[in-house]
Amino acid sequence: MNNILTSRKAVKVFKKNHIIPQNILDQILTDTMKAPSTFNLQPWHFFVINSVSSKDKLKSCLYGNKSQLETSSAIILVSGNIQKNDTKEEILRESFAFHKTPKLIQQQLLSKIDLLYQKKPYEEIKNEIFLECGLVSLQLMLVAKTYGYDTCPIGGFNDKIINQIFNIDKKFIPILLIALGKSSEETLLQSPSFRLSFDKVTTYL
């Protein structure tokens, strides 16, 4: 596990034309969904861009990152559902059944979540979703590494037009693109990226 954590790095060039088997890609995304979220509402949604036509559409949204687009096996658009409160009953139903939660407790919890999100300003919900999608994005990158795949997070894209280009509902806020594939030989030879020392970023209070 330590090797997975320390060997993960952003890959700029992948082995072109490598195809990730559908069952492996599905399993990577399934394992990724174990990431934590507030009330377990799981606001993320993964839009998989892996066909020639969908990659061609994505090209107009990117600010560079041409090599990742052209050589990766897939690019995952991680988006967050701003209406995540609407999914609470569907998500919590199974949890209630598993734990045999009394009806009264169920209703109390659902009412509590409702009240919280009715009062919470849009920007606070949006910030919460960015945090949760950040967690699931790192989870995706680490899970991919356990399956022998490398990744590159891409924040340089036009988040104002990407939903329109792919006909994605406006309730999904585009958070991050993650290129996924097999690292090229030249990338494997790259030296590790610099990191600040522990003492410069850590303060015990």
C-alpha positions as CSV (number, residue, x, y, z in Angstrom):
1,M,0.0,0.0,0.0
2,N,2.8,2.4,0.8
3,N,4.3,1.8,-2.7
4,I,0.9,2.8,-4.2
5,L,0.8,6.0,-2.3
6,T,4.4,7.0,-3.0
7,S,4.6,5.9,-6.6
8,R,1.5,7.7,-7.8
9,K,2.4,10.7,-10.0
10,A,0.8,12.8,-12.7
11,V,1.5,11.2,-16.0
12,K,1.6,13.4,-19.1
13,V,2.1,10.7,-21.8
14,F,0.4,7.3,-21.8
15,K,0.8,4.3,-24.0
16,K,-1.3,5.2,-27.0
17,N,-4.1,2.9,-28.2
18,H,-4.1,0.9,-24.9
19,I,-7.7,-0.1,-24.2
20,I,-8.7,-0.7,-20.6
21,P,-11.1,-3.7,-20.4
22,Q,-14.6,-2.6,-19.7
23,N,-14.9,-4.8,-16.6
24,I,-11.7,-3.3,-15.1
25,L,-12.7,0.3,-15.7
26,D,-16.1,-0.5,-14.2
27,Q,-14.4,-2.0,-11.1
28,I,-12.0,0.9,-10.7
29,L,-15.0,3.3,-10.6
30,T,-16.9,1.0,-8.3
31,D,-14.0,0.8,-5.8
32,T,-13.6,4.6,-6.1
33,M,-17.1,5.1,-4.7
34,K,-16.0,4.0,-1.3
35,A,-14.8,7.6,-0.7
36,P,-16.5,9.4,2.2
37,S,-19.2,12.1,1.8
38,T,-21.5,14.1,4.1
39,F,-24.4,11.9,5.2
40,N,-23.1,9.4,2.6
41,L,-25.0,11.3,-0.1
42,Q,-22.3,10.5,-2.7
43,P,-22.8,13.6,-4.8
44,W,-20.3,12.6,-7.5
45,H,-21.0,11.4,-11.0
46,F,-18.4,10.0,-13.4
47,F,-18.7,10.9,-17.1
48,V,-16.3,8.6,-19.0
49,I,-14.8,10.0,-22.2
50,N,-13.1,7.2,-24.1
51,S,-14.3,7.2,-27.6
52,V,-12.7,9.1,-30.5
53,S,-15.8,11.2,-31.0
54,S,-16.1,12.2,-27.3
55,K,-12.4,13.0,-27.1
56,D,-12.7,15.2,-30.1
57,K,-15.5,17.1,-28.4
58,L,-13.4,17.5,-25.3
59,K,-10.6,19.1,-27.3
60,S,-12.5,22.4,-27.5
61,C,-12.8,22.6,-23.7
62,L,-9.1,22.0,-22.8
63,Y,-6.5,24.7,-22.1
64,G,-3.6,22.5,-23.4
65,N,-3.0,18.9,-22.0
66,K,-2.9,17.7,-25.6
67,S,-0.7,14.7,-24.9
68,Q,-3.0,13.4,-22.2
69,L,-6.0,13.7,-24.4
70,E,-4.4,12.0,-27.3
71,T,-2.6,9.1,-25.5
72,S,-4.8,8.3,-22.5
73,S,-7.2,5.3,-22.6
74,A,-10.0,7.4,-21.0
75,I,-10.6,10.7,-19.4
76,I,-13.0,10.8,-16.5
77,L,-15.0,14.0,-15.9
78,V,-15.7,14.1,-12.1
79,S,-18.8,16.2,-11.5
80,G,-20.8,17.0,-8.4
81,N,-24.6,17.0,-8.1
82,I,-25.7,20.3,-6.6
83,Q,-29.1,18.8,-5.9
84,K,-27.6,15.9,-3.8
85,N,-30.2,16.3,-1.2
86,D,-32.8,14.9,-3.6
87,T,-31.0,11.5,-3.6
88,K,-31.1,11.0,0.2
89,E,-34.1,8.7,0.4
90,E,-32.8,6.4,-2.3
91,I,-29.3,6.2,-0.8
92,L,-30.4,5.9,2.9
93,R,-33.1,3.4,2.2
94,E,-30.6,0.5,1.9
95,S,-28.7,1.7,5.0
96,F,-31.9,1.8,7.0
97,A,-32.9,-1.7,5.9
98,F,-29.4,-3.1,6.7
99,H,-29.3,-1.5,10.1
100,K,-33.0,-2.2,10.8
101,T,-33.4,1.5,11.7
102,P,-36.8,2.3,13.4
103,K,-39.2,4.3,11.3
104,L,-39.1,7.2,13.7
105,I,-35.3,7.5,13.6
106,Q,-35.5,7.3,9.8
107,Q,-37.9,10.2,9.5
108,Q,-35.9,12.2,12.0
109,L,-32.7,11.8,10.0
110,L,-34.3,12.6,6.7
111,S,-35.9,15.7,8.2
112,K,-32.6,16.8,9.7
113,I,-30.9,16.5,6.3
114,D,-33.8,18.3,4.6
115,L,-33.6,21.2,7.1
116,L,-29.9,21.5,6.8
117,Y,-29.8,21.8,3.0
118,Q,-32.9,24.1,2.9
119,K,-31.0,26.6,5.1
120,K,-27.5,26.2,3.6
121,P,-26.6,28.8,1.0
122,Y,-25.8,27.6,-2.5
123,E,-22.1,28.6,-2.2
124,E,-21.7,26.5,0.9
125,I,-23.3,23.4,-0.8
126,K,-21.0,24.0,-3.8
127,N,-17.9,24.2,-1.6
128,E,-19.0,21.0,0.2
129,I,-19.4,19.3,-3.2
130,F,-15.9,20.4,-4.3
131,L,-14.4,19.0,-1.1
132,E,-16.3,15.7,-1.6
133,C,-15.4,15.4,-5.2
134,G,-11.8,16.2,-4.3
135,L,-11.8,13.2,-2.0
136,V,-13.3,10.9,-4.6
137,S,-10.9,12.1,-7.2
138,L,-7.9,11.2,-5.2
139,Q,-9.5,7.9,-4.4
140,L,-9.9,7.3,-8.1
141,M,-6.2,8.0,-8.8
142,L,-5.1,5.6,-6.0
143,V,-7.5,2.9,-6.9
144,A,-6.4,3.1,-10.6
145,K,-2.8,2.6,-9.4
146,T,-3.7,-0.6,-7.6
147,Y,-5.0,-1.9,-10.9
148,G,-1.7,-1.0,-12.6
149,Y,-3.0,2.2,-14.3
150,D,-1.7,5.8,-14.0
151,T,-3.5,9.1,-14.0
152,C,-3.2,12.8,-14.4
153,P,-5.6,15.3,-12.8
154,I,-6.5,18.1,-15.2
155,G,-8.0,21.3,-13.9
156,G,-7.3,23.3,-17.0
157,F,-10.6,23.1,-18.9
158,N,-13.5,25.4,-19.6
159,D,-16.1,24.4,-17.0
160,K,-18.6,26.9,-18.5
161,I,-19.1,25.0,-21.7
162,I,-18.3,21.4,-21.0
163,N,-21.8,20.5,-19.9
164,Q,-23.4,22.0,-23.0
165,I,-20.9,20.2,-25.3
166,F,-21.7,16.8,-23.8
167,N,-25.4,17.6,-23.1
168,I,-24.9,17.1,-19.3
169,D,-27.6,18.3,-16.9
170,K,-26.8,21.6,-15.3
171,K,-27.2,20.1,-11.8
172,F,-23.8,18.4,-12.3
173,I,-21.0,20.9,-11.5
174,P,-17.8,19.9,-13.5
175,I,-15.0,19.6,-10.9
176,L,-12.0,17.8,-12.4
177,L,-10.9,15.8,-15.4
178,I,-8.7,12.7,-14.7
179,A,-6.7,11.1,-17.6
180,L,-6.3,7.4,-17.2
181,G,-4.1,4.8,-18.9
182,K,-0.8,2.9,-18.9
183,S,2.2,5.1,-18.4
184,S,4.6,5.4,-21.4
185,E,8.2,4.1,-21.1
186,E,9.6,7.7,-21.1
187,T,7.3,8.7,-18.2
188,L,8.5,5.7,-16.1
189,L,12.1,7.1,-16.4
190,Q,11.2,10.5,-15.0
191,S,12.6,11.5,-11.7
192,P,10.2,12.0,-8.7
193,S,8.6,15.4,-8.4
194,F,9.9,17.7,-5.7
195,R,8.0,17.8,-2.4
196,L,8.4,20.3,0.5
197,S,9.9,18.8,3.7
198,F,7.6,17.5,6.4
199,D,8.6,20.3,8.9
200,K,7.7,23.0,6.4
201,V,4.0,21.9,6.1
202,T,3.3,20.5,9.5
203,T,2.6,22.3,12.8
204,Y,1.7,20.5,16.0
205,L,-0.7,22.6,18.0
